[in-house]
Amino acid sequence: LVLYSNEVNFFDNEVEILFNNMIHDMTHSLEKMSYEKVRIEQEQELKIASYAFESNEPMIITNQSALIIKANHAFCDKMGYSKDEVIGKNPNMFRSKHHKKEFYEQMWQNINTQGSWSGEIYNVMKNKKSVPLRSTITAIKDSNGLITHYLAQYLDISEQIDKQKMLEHQATHDNLTGLPNRLLLIDRIERALTKIQR
């Protein structure tokens, strides 16, 4: 904004103060408009993120200390817990005996060094049954590159594993009698011979 006059000393002290106040008010208004625009954009992003979080895929978010701060309905339904029962807890409450200590150490090393980990994991539900899940755990970092949260997404693969076991059984057993077939016999003989040679 440029204000000028052809007359020398046209703007006295009162007019300068008035113009300074006007410019200050205009600047404040423009900043407020800009802030409001950013706020609306962030609000929309948060709304989209909340819809994505409440999808059909089980998900949890933990803080940097790996304590659950948010769990969606799909996760609670899958694991059999209410939100109140999991909030503030460590996800190791779902740990099964299917994996050894080294598995979890390797998993966390990948998350903290590479930023994410993906693989099969067996978790224990509230009813004490083990469930196989395809899991992706991602470290969420701030602008300085420091980890602030972890996002874990799960996919139930129980049906796939059951089908795989059924196919393996059909390939190695007779359909009529259910007894082991020649393929299984040859496999067992080869294993035995390898063991004896060792």
DOTIDO-701340 format. One record per residue: residue number from 0; residue in three letters; x, z, y of N, C-alpha, C, CB in turn. Coordinates in Angstrom, 2 decimals, padded with zeros to 5 digits. Glycine has a CB too. Example, Ala and Ser with C-alpha at 12.3 -4.5 7.8 and 13.67 -1.06 7.14 Angstrom:
<atoms>
ATOM|0|ALA|013.19|007.80|-005.69|012.30|007.80|-004.50|013.20|007.80|-003.30|011.31|009.05|-004.47
ATOM|1|SER|012.85|007.08|-002.25|013.67|007.14|-001.06|012.90|007.87|000.03|014.08|005.72|-000.60
</atoms>
This chain:
<atoms>
ATOM|0|LEU|000.87|000.00|-001.19|000.00|000.00|000.00|000.90|000.00|001.23|-000.98|001.25|000.01
ATOM|1|VAL|000.73|-001.00|002.09|001.55|-001.12|003.30|000.63|-001.07|004.51|002.40|-002.43|003.30
ATOM|2|LEU|000.92|-000.17|005.45|000.17|-000.07|006.71|001.15|-000.31|007.84|-000.53|001.34|006.85
ATOM|3|TYR|000.78|-001.18|008.77|001.69|-001.46|009.88|000.89|-001.69|011.16|002.56|-002.70|009.56
ATOM|4|SER|001.61|-001.61|012.28|001.01|-001.83|013.58|001.99|-002.60|014.45|000.60|-000.48|014.26
ATOM|5|ASN|001.46|-003.45|015.35|002.31|-004.20|016.30|002.79|-003.31|017.43|001.54|-005.41|016.87
ATOM|6|GLU|002.12|-002.19|017.60|002.50|-001.28|018.68|003.52|-000.26|018.19|001.26|-000.55|019.23
ATOM|7|VAL|004.52|000.02|019.00|005.54|001.02|018.68|004.91|002.40|018.80|006.79|000.90|019.62
ATOM|8|ASN|005.28|003.28|017.85|004.78|004.67|017.79|003.25|004.75|017.75|005.30|005.45|018.98
ATOM|9|PHE|002.65|003.75|017.12|001.18|003.75|017.00|000.70|004.89|016.11|000.69|002.39|016.44
ATOM|10|PHE|001.47|005.14|015.04|001.06|006.19|014.09|001.65|007.51|014.54|001.52|005.85|012.64
ATOM|11|ASP|000.82|008.41|014.97|001.31|009.73|015.34|001.35|010.63|014.09|000.42|010.37|016.46
ATOM|12|ASN|001.72|011.85|014.28|001.91|012.81|013.17|000.62|013.04|012.40|002.44|014.16|013.71
ATOM|13|GLU|-000.51|013.15|013.08|-001.79|013.38|012.42|-002.19|012.21|011.53|-002.88|013.64|013.46
ATOM|14|VAL|-001.95|011.00|012.03|-002.29|009.80|011.25|-001.40|009.71|010.01|-002.14|008.52|012.11
ATOM|15|GLU|-000.11|010.05|010.15|000.82|010.03|009.00|000.36|011.02|007.93|002.27|010.37|009.46
ATOM|16|ILE|-000.05|012.21|008.37|-000.54|013.22|007.42|-001.80|012.71|006.73|-000.82|014.57|008.14
ATOM|17|LEU|-002.69|012.09|007.50|-003.92|011.53|006.95|-003.62|010.46|005.90|-004.79|010.95|008.08
ATOM|18|PHE|-002.69|009.54|006.25|-002.32|008.48|005.31|-001.64|009.05|004.06|-001.38|007.45|006.00
ATOM|19|ASN|-000.77|010.03|004.26|-000.09|010.67|003.11|-001.11|011.31|002.17|000.93|011.74|003.59
ATOM|20|ASN|-002.09|011.98|002.74|-003.15|012.60|001.93|-003.98|011.54|001.19|-004.07|013.46|002.83
ATOM|21|MET|-004.26|010.45|001.90|-005.03|009.37|001.28|-004.26|008.74|000.11|-005.37|008.28|002.33
ATOM|22|ILE|-002.95|008.51|000.33|-002.12|007.93|-000.75|-002.03|008.90|-001.93|-000.70|007.58|-000.22
ATOM|23|HIS|-001.88|010.18|-001.61|-001.84|011.20|-002.67|-003.14|011.19|-003.48|-001.59|012.61|-002.07
ATOM|24|ASP|-004.28|011.11|-002.80|-005.58|011.07|-003.49|-005.72|009.82|-004.35|-006.73|011.12|-002.47
ATOM|25|MET|-005.27|008.69|-003.81|-005.34|007.43|-004.57|-004.45|007.49|-005.81|-004.94|006.23|-003.68
ATOM|26|THR|-003.23|008.01|-005.64|-002.30|008.16|-006.77|-002.90|009.06|-007.84|-000.94|008.73|-006.29
ATOM|27|HIS|-003.47|010.17|-007.39|-004.10|011.11|-008.31|-005.25|010.43|-009.08|-004.63|012.34|-007.55
ATOM|28|SER|-006.05|009.65|-008.37|-007.18|008.95|-009.01|-006.69|007.93|-010.03|-008.04|008.24|-007.94
ATOM|29|LEU|-005.64|007.17|-009.67|-005.09|006.17|-010.61|-004.51|006.84|-011.85|-004.02|005.33|-009.91
ATOM|30|GLU|-003.80|007.95|-011.64|-003.24|008.70|-012.77|-004.35|009.22|-013.68|-002.37|009.87|-012.27
ATOM|31|LYS|-005.43|009.71|-013.05|-006.56|010.24|-013.82|-007.22|009.13|-014.63|-007.60|010.90|-012.88
ATOM|32|MET|-007.36|007.94|-014.04|-007.93|006.79|-014.76|-007.05|006.40|-015.94|-008.11|005.59|-013.80
ATOM|33|SER|-005.72|006.39|-015.70|-004.77|006.05|-016.76|-004.82|007.08|-017.88|-003.34|005.94|-016.19
ATOM|34|TYR|-004.86|008.36|-017.50|-004.94|009.45|-018.47|-006.22|009.34|-019.30|-004.89|010.82|-017.77
ATOM|35|GLU|-007.33|009.04|-018.62|-008.62|008.93|-019.31|-008.61|007.78|-020.32|-009.75|008.71|-018.28
ATOM|36|LYS|-007.97|006.67|-019.94|-007.87|005.51|-020.84|-007.07|005.88|-022.10|-007.20|004.31|-020.10
ATOM|37|VAL|-005.93|006.56|-021.88|-005.10|007.00|-023.02|-005.87|007.98|-023.89|-003.78|007.66|-022.51
ATOM|38|ARG|-006.61|008.91|-023.26|-007.39|009.90|-024.01|-008.44|009.23|-024.89|-008.06|010.89|-023.05
ATOM|39|ILE|-009.13|008.22|-024.34|-010.16|007.51|-025.10|-009.53|006.77|-026.28|-010.92|006.51|-024.20
ATOM|40|GLU|-008.37|006.12|-026.04|-007.67|005.40|-027.12|-007.26|006.37|-028.22|-006.43|004.67|-026.57
ATOM|41|GLN|-006.70|007.53|-027.83|-006.28|008.53|-028.82|-007.47|009.09|-029.59|-005.52|009.66|-028.14
ATOM|42|GLU|-008.57|009.28|-028.89|-009.80|009.78|-029.53|-010.29|008.78|-030.59|-010.90|010.03|-028.48
ATOM|43|GLN|-010.24|007.49|-030.25|-010.66|006.45|-031.20|-009.73|006.40|-032.41|-010.69|005.07|-030.51
ATOM|44|GLU|-008.40|006.53|-032.15|-007.44|006.55|-033.25|-007.69|007.73|-034.18|-006.01|006.60|-032.70
ATOM|45|LEU|-007.95|008.88|-033.59|-008.23|010.08|-034.39|-009.51|009.90|-035.22|-008.36|011.31|-033.50
ATOM|46|LYS|-010.51|009.26|-034.63|-011.77|009.03|-035.33|-011.54|008.11|-036.53|-012.82|008.42|-034.38
ATOM|47|ILE|-010.77|007.04|-036.31|-010.45|006.10|-037.40|-009.65|006.82|-038.48|-009.65|004.87|-036.86
ATOM|48|ALA|-008.66|007.63|-038.05|-007.83|008.37|-039.01|-008.68|009.35|-039.82|-006.71|009.12|-038.28
ATOM|49|SER|-009.64|010.00|-039.17|-010.49|010.95|-039.90|-011.38|010.23|-040.92|-011.36|011.76|-038.91
ATOM|50|TYR|-011.89|009.03|-040.55|-012.68|008.25|-041.51|-011.81|007.83|-042.70|-013.29|007.00|-040.83
ATOM|51|ALA|-010.57|007.40|-042.40|-009.65|006.99|-043.46|-009.32|008.18|-044.37|-008.35|006.40|-042.86
ATOM|52|PHE|-009.14|009.36|-043.75|-008.80|010.55|-044.53|-009.94|010.95|-045.45|-008.45|011.70|-043.60
ATOM|53|GLU|-011.17|010.79|-045.00|-012.32|011.15|-045.82|-012.78|009.99|-046.71|-013.48|011.61|-044.92
ATOM|54|SER|-011.82|009.23|-047.21|-012.14|008.12|-048.11|-012.38|008.66|-049.52|-010.99|007.06|-048.12
ATOM|55|ASN|-012.56|007.75|-050.47|-012.81|008.15|-051.86|-011.54|008.55|-052.59|-013.47|007.02|-052.60
ATOM|56|GLU|-010.38|008.31|-051.97|-009.12|008.69|-052.60|-008.78|010.13|-052.25|-007.97|007.75|-052.16
ATOM|57|PRO|-008.42|010.93|-053.26|-008.04|012.32|-052.98|-006.78|012.36|-052.10|-007.79|013.09|-054.30
ATOM|58|MET|-006.82|013.19|-051.05|-005.70|013.33|-050.12|-005.59|014.75|-049.62|-005.85|012.37|-048.95
ATOM|59|ILE|-004.33|015.15|-049.39|-004.08|016.43|-048.71|-002.98|016.22|-047.68|-003.67|017.54|-049.74
ATOM|60|ILE|-002.99|017.08|-046.66|-001.92|017.10|-045.66|-001.37|018.51|-045.63|-002.44|016.65|-044.24
ATOM|61|THR|-000.03|018.61|-045.65|000.61|019.92|-045.58|001.44|019.98|-044.30|001.50|020.19|-046.84
ATOM|62|ASN|001.80|021.20|-043.90|002.71|021.35|-042.77|004.14|021.19|-043.28|002.52|022.72|-042.06
ATOM|63|GLN|005.14|021.40|-042.42|006.52|021.20|-042.83|006.97|022.21|-043.88|007.43|021.28|-041.62
ATOM|64|SER|006.27|023.33|-043.99|006.58|024.33|-045.02|005.86|024.04|-046.33|006.20|025.73|-044.52
ATOM|65|ALA|005.20|022.88|-046.41|004.46|022.43|-047.60|003.27|023.33|-047.92|005.40|022.37|-048.80
ATOM|66|LEU|002.61|023.84|-046.90|001.36|024.58|-047.08|000.21|023.67|-046.66|001.35|025.92|-046.26
ATOM|67|ILE|-000.82|023.59|-047.48|-001.94|022.68|-047.24|-002.68|023.09|-045.97|-002.91|022.66|-048.45
ATOM|68|ILE|-002.81|022.13|-045.05|-003.58|022.39|-043.82|-004.87|021.58|-043.80|-002.74|022.05|-042.58
ATOM|69|LYS|-004.96|020.54|-044.64|-006.17|019.72|-044.70|-006.29|019.11|-046.08|-006.16|018.61|-043.60
ATOM|70|ALA|-007.51|019.12|-046.63|-007.81|018.50|-047.92|-009.14|017.79|-047.79|-007.83|019.55|-049.09
ATOM|71|ASN|-009.22|016.55|-048.27|-010.50|015.84|-048.14|-011.44|016.18|-049.29|-010.26|014.31|-048.08
ATOM|72|HIS|-012.69|015.75|-049.16|-013.71|016.07|-050.17|-013.35|015.50|-051.53|-015.08|015.53|-049.73
ATOM|73|ALA|-012.79|014.28|-051.55|-012.43|013.64|-052.82|-011.40|014.48|-053.58|-011.89|012.22|-052.58
ATOM|74|PHE|-010.44|015.05|-052.86|-009.42|015.89|-053.50|-010.07|017.15|-054.08|-008.30|016.27|-052.49
ATOM|75|CYS|-010.89|017.81|-053.27|-011.54|019.04|-053.73|-012.44|018.77|-054.94|-012.37|019.66|-052.59
ATOM|76|ASP|-013.18|017.66|-054.91|-014.05|017.30|-056.04|-013.23|017.04|-057.30|-014.89|016.06|-055.71
ATOM|77|LYS|-012.12|016.33|-057.15|-011.27|015.98|-058.30|-010.66|017.22|-058.93|-010.15|015.00|-057.88
ATOM|78|MET|-010.13|018.12|-058.08|-009.41|019.29|-058.58|-010.33|020.47|-058.89|-008.38|019.70|-057.58
ATOM|79|GLY|-011.59|020.42|-058.41|-012.55|021.48|-058.72|-012.46|022.69|-057.82|-012.36|021.91|-060.12
ATOM|80|TYR|-011.75|022.57|-056.70|-011.61|023.69|-055.76|-012.42|023.41|-054.50|-010.12|023.92|-055.41
ATOM|81|SER|-012.77|024.48|-053.78|-013.36|024.30|-052.46|-012.22|024.19|-051.45|-014.34|025.49|-052.10
ATOM|82|LYS|-012.52|023.72|-050.25|-011.48|023.59|-049.21|-010.86|024.95|-048.90|-012.07|022.97|-047.93
ATOM|83|ASP|-011.70|025.98|-048.83|-011.20|027.32|-048.50|-010.20|027.83|-049.54|-012.36|028.31|-048.38
ATOM|84|GLU|-010.37|027.39|-050.79|-009.47|027.85|-051.86|-008.10|027.19|-051.82|-010.11|027.59|-053.21
ATOM|85|VAL|-007.99|026.03|-051.16|-006.70|025.32|-051.14|-005.99|025.40|-049.79|-006.90|023.88|-051.51
ATOM|86|ILE|-006.74|025.57|-048.69|-006.11|025.62|-047.37|-005.18|026.83|-047.29|-007.20|025.70|-046.25
ATOM|87|GLY|-003.96|026.57|-046.82|-002.95|027.64|-046.70|-002.13|027.86|-047.96|-003.62|028.91|-046.34
ATOM|88|LYS|-002.48|027.15|-049.04|-001.75|027.30|-050.32|-000.72|026.18|-050.47|-002.75|027.28|-051.53
ATOM|89|ASN|000.27|026.42|-051.34|001.28|025.41|-051.65|000.74|024.53|-052.78|002.64|026.08|-052.05
ATOM|90|PRO|000.94|023.20|-052.70|000.43|022.32|-053.75|001.01|022.59|-055.15|000.72|020.90|-053.38
ATOM|91|ASN|002.06|023.43|-055.22|002.59|023.75|-056.56|001.60|024.58|-057.38|003.92|024.51|-056.43
ATOM|92|MET|000.47|024.99|-056.74|-000.59|025.68|-057.50|-001.24|024.73|-058.52|-001.66|026.25|-056.54
ATOM|93|PHE|-001.04|023.41|-058.34|-001.61|022.41|-059.25|-000.58|021.96|-060.29|-002.12|021.20|-058.46
ATOM|94|ARG|000.63|022.51|-060.23|001.72|022.07|-061.09|001.39|022.31|-062.57|003.02|022.80|-060.72
ATOM|95|SER|001.66|021.29|-063.38|001.42|021.41|-064.82|002.76|021.61|-065.54|000.69|020.15|-065.38
ATOM|96|LYS|002.67|021.93|-066.81|003.88|022.11|-067.62|004.36|020.77|-068.19|003.62|023.10|-068.77
ATOM|97|HIS|003.68|019.69|-067.78|004.03|018.35|-068.26|005.40|017.91|-067.74|002.96|017.34|-067.85
ATOM|98|HIS|005.74|018.37|-066.53|007.00|017.97|-065.89|007.97|019.15|-065.87|006.76|017.45|-064.46
ATOM|99|LYS|009.26|018.79|-065.98|010.31|019.82|-065.90|010.67|020.07|-064.43|011.57|019.40|-066.72
ATOM|100|LYS|011.44|021.12|-064.20|011.88|021.51|-062.87|012.66|020.37|-062.20|012.74|022.79|-062.94
ATOM|101|GLU|013.46|019.66|-062.98|014.29|018.56|-062.45|013.43|017.44|-061.87|015.21|018.00|-063.55
ATOM|102|PHE|012.27|017.21|-062.46|011.36|016.16|-061.98|010.95|016.46|-060.54|010.10|016.07|-062.89
ATOM|103|TYR|010.55|017.71|-060.27|010.11|018.09|-058.94|011.27|018.10|-057.94|009.45|019.47|-058.98
ATOM|104|GLU|012.46|018.53|-058.40|013.64|018.51|-057.52|013.97|017.09|-057.08|014.85|019.14|-058.23
ATOM|105|GLN|013.92|016.14|-058.03|014.18|014.74|-057.73|013.12|014.17|-056.79|014.25|013.91|-059.02
ATOM|106|MET|011.87|014.53|-057.05|010.76|014.07|-056.22|010.96|014.50|-054.77|009.42|014.62|-056.76
ATOM|107|TRP|011.26|015.80|-054.54|011.45|016.30|-053.18|012.69|015.73|-052.52|011.53|017.82|-053.20
ATOM|108|GLN|013.71|015.47|-053.31|014.92|014.85|-052.75|014.59|013.45|-052.21|016.04|014.77|-053.83
ATOM|109|ASN|013.80|012.69|-052.98|013.39|011.35|-052.53|012.54|011.42|-051.27|012.60|010.63|-053.64
ATOM|110|ILE|011.60|012.37|-051.23|010.71|012.50|-050.06|011.53|012.81|-048.81|009.65|013.61|-050.29
ATOM|111|ASN|012.46|013.76|-048.92|013.22|014.20|-047.75|014.33|013.24|-047.33|013.81|015.55|-048.02
ATOM|112|THR|014.84|012.44|-048.26|015.90|011.49|-047.89|015.36|010.10|-047.59|016.93|011.41|-049.01
ATOM|113|GLN|014.40|009.63|-048.39|013.87|008.27|-048.22|012.55|008.23|-047.46|013.68|007.62|-049.56
ATOM|114|GLY|011.93|009.38|-047.25|010.69|009.42|-046.49|009.43|009.38|-047.33|010.67|008.30|-045.54
ATOM|115|SER|009.55|009.01|-048.60|008.35|008.99|-049.46|008.74|008.97|-050.93|007.47|007.76|-049.13
ATOM|116|TRP|007.75|009.25|-051.77|007.92|009.20|-053.22|006.61|008.70|-053.81|008.31|010.60|-053.82
ATOM|117|SER|006.72|007.90|-054.87|005.53|007.41|-055.55|005.78|007.42|-057.05|005.15|005.98|-055.06
ATOM|118|GLY|004.79|007.87|-057.80|004.93|007.91|-059.25|003.77|008.63|-059.91|006.23|008.57|-059.63
ATOM|119|GLU|003.88|008.78|-061.23|002.85|009.48|-062.00|003.15|010.96|-062.00|002.76|008.94|-063.45
ATOM|120|ILE|002.10|011.74|-061.80|002.25|013.20|-061.82|001.04|013.79|-062.54|002.39|013.78|-060.37
ATOM|121|TYR|001.27|014.85|-063.28|000.18|015.55|-063.96|-000.10|016.83|-063.20|000.53|015.84|-065.47
ATOM|122|ASN|-001.33|016.98|-062.73|-001.75|018.20|-062.04|-002.78|018.94|-062.89|-002.33|017.88|-060.64
ATOM|123|VAL|-002.88|020.24|-062.66|-003.85|021.06|-063.38|-005.03|021.34|-062.47|-003.21|022.40|-063.88
ATOM|124|MET|-006.23|021.03|-062.96|-007.45|021.28|-062.20|-007.84|022.76|-062.32|-008.60|020.37|-062.70
ATOM|125|LYS|-008.87|023.16|-061.59|-009.31|024.56|-061.61|-009.75|024.98|-063.00|-010.46|024.76|-060.61
ATOM|126|ASN|-010.32|024.05|-063.78|-010.78|024.37|-065.14|-009.63|024.38|-066.16|-011.84|023.38|-065.58
ATOM|127|LYS|-008.38|024.32|-065.65|-007.14|024.39|-066.45|-006.84|023.12|-067.23|-007.22|025.54|-067.41
ATOM|128|LYS|-007.64|022.06|-067.03|-007.35|020.78|-067.69|-006.33|020.01|-066.88|-008.65|019.95|-067.87
ATOM|129|SER|-005.46|019.31|-067.59|-004.44|018.51|-066.94|-005.00|017.11|-066.65|-003.16|018.41|-067.82
ATOM|130|VAL|-004.68|016.58|-065.46|-005.17|015.25|-065.09|-003.98|014.40|-064.62|-006.26|015.35|-063.98
ATOM|131|PRO|-003.83|013.17|-065.19|-002.75|012.29|-064.74|-003.16|011.57|-063.44|-002.40|011.25|-065.84
ATOM|132|LEU|-002.26|011.58|-062.48|-002.55|010.98|-061.18|-001.39|010.09|-060.75|-002.81|012.06|-060.12
ATOM|133|ARG|-001.74|008.97|-060.12|-000.73|008.15|-059.46|-000.64|008.72|-058.05|-001.10|006.59|-059.47
ATOM|134|SER|000.54|009.19|-057.67|000.67|009.90|-056.41|001.66|009.23|-055.47|001.09|011.33|-056.66
ATOM|135|THR|001.35|009.27|-054.18|002.28|008.83|-053.13|002.35|009.95|-052.11|001.83|007.47|-052.47
ATOM|136|ILE|003.56|010.47|-051.92|003.77|011.55|-050.96|004.68|011.01|-049.85|004.39|012.83|-051.64
ATOM|137|THR|004.21|011.14|-048.61|004.94|010.59|-047.46|005.27|011.70|-046.48|004.13|009.48|-046.77
ATOM|138|ALA|006.52|011.68|-046.00|006.94|012.63|-044.96|006.56|012.05|-043.60|008.48|012.93|-045.04
ATOM|139|ILE|005.85|012.83|-042.80|005.46|012.39|-041.45|006.45|013.01|-040.47|003.97|012.81|-041.11
ATOM|140|LYS|007.07|012.15|-039.65|008.12|012.62|-038.74|007.69|012.48|-037.28|009.42|011.84|-038.98
ATOM|141|ASP|008.28|013.32|-036.44|008.01|013.22|-035.00|008.96|012.21|-034.36|008.16|014.60|-034.31
ATOM|142|SER|008.92|012.09|-033.03|009.75|011.10|-032.33|011.24|011.39|-032.45|009.36|011.06|-030.86
ATOM|143|ASN|011.59|012.61|-032.79|013.01|012.97|-032.98|013.48|012.79|-034.42|013.25|014.41|-032.55
ATOM|144|GLY|012.57|012.33|-035.29|012.93|012.12|-036.69|012.85|013.37|-037.55|014.31|011.57|-036.76
ATOM|145|LEU|012.26|014.43|-037.02|012.11|015.68|-037.79|010.77|015.68|-038.52|012.22|016.92|-036.86
ATOM|146|ILE|010.78|016.14|-039.76|009.56|016.18|-040.57|008.62|017.26|-040.04|009.89|016.44|-042.06
ATOM|147|THR|007.37|016.84|-039.76|006.37|017.79|-039.26|005.28|018.06|-040.29|005.75|017.27|-037.97
ATOM|148|HIS|004.97|017.06|-041.12|003.91|017.17|-042.12|004.23|016.31|-043.33|002.54|016.76|-041.51
ATOM|149|TYR|003.47|016.54|-044.40|003.53|015.69|-045.59|002.12|015.24|-045.92|004.17|016.45|-046.81
ATOM|150|LEU|001.97|013.96|-046.25|000.68|013.41|-046.65|000.78|013.01|-048.12|000.28|012.18|-045.75
ATOM|151|ALA|-000.12|013.54|-048.94|-000.15|013.22|-050.36|-001.46|012.51|-050.69|000.02|014.50|-051.24
ATOM|152|GLN|-001.35|011.33|-051.32|-002.50|010.55|-051.75|-002.46|010.43|-053.26|-002.52|009.13|-051.08
ATOM|153|TYR|-003.63|010.51|-053.89|-003.71|010.50|-055.35|-004.70|009.46|-055.84|-004.10|011.89|-055.86
ATOM|154|LEU|-004.46|008.99|-057.05|-005.37|008.07|-057.72|-005.46|008.50|-059.18|-004.89|006.57|-057.58
ATOM|155|ASP|-006.66|008.80|-059.63|-006.87|009.24|-061.01|-006.62|008.07|-061.97|-008.32|009.81|-061.20
ATOM|156|ILE|-005.68|008.25|-062.89|-005.35|007.18|-063.84|-005.68|007.59|-065.28|-003.85|006.80|-063.74
ATOM|157|SER|-006.59|008.55|-065.44|-006.98|009.04|-066.77|-007.48|007.91|-067.65|-008.06|010.12|-066.65
ATOM|158|GLU|-008.37|007.08|-067.11|-008.96|005.99|-067.90|-007.89|005.00|-068.35|-010.03|005.25|-067.09
ATOM|159|GLN|-006.96|004.67|-067.46|-005.89|003.73|-067.82|-005.04|004.28|-068.96|-005.01|003.43|-066.61
ATOM|160|ILE|-004.71|005.56|-068.88|-003.88|006.17|-069.92|-004.64|006.25|-071.24|-003.42|007.58|-069.49
ATOM|161|ASP|-005.95|006.58|-071.19|-006.76|006.61|-072.40|-006.83|005.22|-073.05|-008.18|007.12|-072.08
ATOM|162|LYS|-007.01|004.18|-072.23|-007.05|002.81|-072.76|-005.72|002.42|-073.38|-007.43|001.81|-071.65
ATOM|163|GLN|-004.63|002.81|-072.72|-003.29|002.51|-073.22|-003.06|003.19|-074.58|-002.22|002.97|-072.21
ATOM|164|LYS|-003.48|004.44|-074.70|-003.34|005.16|-075.98|-004.19|004.50|-077.08|-003.75|006.64|-075.82
ATOM|165|MET|-005.40|004.07|-076.69|-006.28|003.42|-077.66|-005.66|002.11|-078.15|-007.67|003.16|-077.03
ATOM|166|LEU|-005.10|001.34|-077.22|-004.45|000.07|-077.60|-003.25|000.31|-078.50|-004.02|-000.70|-076.35
ATOM|167|GLU|-002.46|001.34|-078.18|-001.30|001.68|-079.02|-001.76|002.08|-080.43|-000.47|002.83|-078.38
ATOM|168|HIS|-002.85|002.85|-080.48|-003.38|003.28|-081.78|-003.89|002.07|-082.57|-004.51|004.30|-081.59
ATOM|169|GLN|-004.59|001.16|-081.90|-005.10|-000.04|-082.58|-003.97|-000.92|-083.08|-006.01|-000.83|-081.63
ATOM|170|ALA|-002.87|-000.97|-082.34|-001.74|-001.81|-082.74|-000.98|-001.23|-083.94|-000.78|-001.99|-081.57
ATOM|171|THR|-001.04|000.08|-084.13|-000.24|000.73|-085.18|-001.07|001.30|-086.33|000.58|001.82|-084.58
ATOM|172|HIS|-002.41|001.11|-086.27|-003.27|001.65|-087.34|-004.27|000.59|-087.81|-004.02|002.90|-086.85
ATOM|173|ASP|-004.66|000.72|-089.05|-005.65|-000.19|-089.62|-007.03|000.11|-089.02|-005.68|-000.07|-091.17
ATOM|174|ASN|-007.73|-000.95|-088.58|-009.04|-000.77|-087.94|-010.09|-000.20|-088.89|-009.52|-002.09|-087.38
ATOM|175|LEU|-010.03|-000.59|-090.16|-011.05|-000.18|-091.13|-010.83|001.26|-091.61|-011.06|-001.13|-092.32
ATOM|176|THR|-009.62|001.57|-092.02|-009.35|002.90|-092.60|-008.80|003.91|-091.59|-008.37|002.76|-093.74
ATOM|177|GLY|-008.22|003.41|-090.51|-007.61|004.31|-089.53|-006.24|004.80|-089.94|-008.52|005.49|-089.30
ATOM|178|LEU|-005.75|004.28|-091.08|-004.43|004.69|-091.58|-003.33|003.91|-090.87|-004.33|004.49|-093.11
ATOM|179|PRO|-002.11|004.48|-090.80|-000.99|003.75|-090.17|-000.76|002.42|-090.87|000.31|004.61|-090.21
ATOM|180|ASN|-000.42|001.37|-090.09|-000.19|000.05|-090.66|001.30|-000.25|-090.81|-000.86|-001.03|-089.79
ATOM|181|ARG|001.60|-001.48|-091.24|002.98|-001.88|-091.50|003.84|-001.81|-090.23|003.01|-003.30|-092.07
ATOM|182|LEU|003.29|-002.16|-089.09|004.02|-002.12|-087.82|004.54|-000.72|-087.53|003.13|-002.60|-086.67
ATOM|183|LEU|003.68|000.29|-087.73|004.07|001.68|-087.51|005.12|002.11|-088.54|002.84|002.60|-087.57
ATOM|184|LEU|004.92|001.66|-089.81|005.88|001.99|-090.87|007.27|001.45|-090.53|005.41|001.42|-092.23
ATOM|185|ILE|007.35|000.18|-090.10|008.64|-000.43|-089.75|009.27|000.31|-088.57|008.46|-001.94|-089.40
ATOM|186|ASP|008.45|000.66|-087.58|008.95|001.40|-086.42|009.55|002.74|-086.84|007.83|001.63|-085.40
ATOM|187|ARG|008.84|003.47|-087.73|009.33|004.78|-088.19|010.61|004.64|-089.03|008.24|005.49|-089.02
ATOM|188|ILE|010.68|003.59|-089.85|011.89|003.36|-090.66|013.08|003.06|-089.76|011.67|002.18|-091.67
ATOM|189|GLU|012.87|002.21|-088.73|013.95|001.87|-087.80|014.43|003.11|-087.04|013.48|000.80|-086.80
ATOM|190|ARG|013.52|003.96|-086.65|013.90|005.21|-085.97|014.72|006.12|-086.89|012.65|005.96|-085.47
ATOM|191|ALA|014.24|006.23|-088.14|014.94|007.08|-089.12|016.34|006.56|-089.38|014.15|007.14|-090.43
ATOM|192|LEU|016.49|005.21|-089.53|017.81|004.62|-089.79|018.74|004.84|-088.59|017.68|003.10|-090.10
ATOM|193|THR|018.19|004.69|-087.40|019.00|004.92|-086.18|019.46|006.36|-086.11|018.20|004.56|-084.90
ATOM|194|LYS|018.57|007.29|-086.47|018.89|008.72|-086.45|019.98|009.04|-087.48|017.62|009.56|-086.72
ATOM|195|ILE|019.86|008.43|-088.67|020.84|008.68|-089.73|022.20|008.11|-089.33|020.38|008.05|-091.07
ATOM|196|GLN|022.22|006.91|-088.73|023.47|006.31|-088.31|024.18|007.17|-087.26|023.22|004.90|-087.75
ATOM|197|ARG|023.40|007.77|-086.35|023.98|008.64|-085.35|024.61|009.86|-085.99|022.93|009.06|-084.33
</atoms>
